[in-house]
Amino acid sequence: MHRLLRLGFISLLASLSANSQVTMSASSAVDWSVTATAGLQYDSKTLLRASSIPPSRYLYAQAASNGRRADARAVATAGTQSFRIDAAASASAALVGSATAGVVAHTALRLASPTPTPGFLEVRTSGTSYGGALARIVIRIGTQTPFSWSSGSVARTQRVPVIVDASGTMVVYLAITSDATATFAMAAQQSSIVADVRFVAEKCVAMPYETSCQAAEASFVQTRTLEIRGTNSVPNGVGFSMVGFRESRTTIQYPGCYVLLDIQAIFAPYTMDANGNFAHRIPLPPANLRFRIQDAHLEASLRDVRTSTAFEVACIP
């Protein structure tokens, strides 16, 4: 068991509430828009920006010209802690020319809580395509893009760790597109995509907030046991974890490597194998916790020094 060498940082951790209630409302950070084109005809519709999305919103656009037809639609449904977006496009054409259809929707989920609360955004996607059409979805949190999917892939469910901060509102941007084309009557295309997003509260989460020169992943293998792991680091090197609060902005000797500015605690060292693979676990006390953690990897001669992806950790009792 790794031993925490310095415990003074605990008194600085933000106060969290075990009974905090997260609310999630869906609102349009960028106007919903639906576009359909067919030959020289073009139909575009946009919903005005609103503070919240009603139980269901629906947009439909259609364009037709000389036997060519394109249809596009977008549907949004919002619940207390869930959100669904459904986008579809279809196109058909006569021999006189091609038709294209596209649906583009941008929106944002806004998560708010009276106290900082850890949890996951659970994203479930499914879709179909016919004749070569394609539908895509991208989710962005801040500058990170933790999730993307297309209808050419199998249905997928993924959890993205988030920390809902009482000092502000977390905004999760979604962009969804669906495209179809047809070059003649017998080659129509169709595509559709459905994405369900919901917030799932948890006792602890570890969320990446800064990428450094050594990739790493972090998750809780038990309720309060943090595991940090990675591959292809310093062969037979020594690593240790650093705890701090301030975001890393300064570089060390090697370009692209960032390091925490205010190290409050260091965990006992661990070793990497001959291929530079590593994994170690850190048990955390049953308390309100919020801090940032990052690993450093050293070669014996100190000619190779790397810092890993940094994570923000939050726990409630």
Disulfide bonds with the S-S distance in Angstrom:
Cys204-Cys315 2.08
Cys213-Cys257 2.01
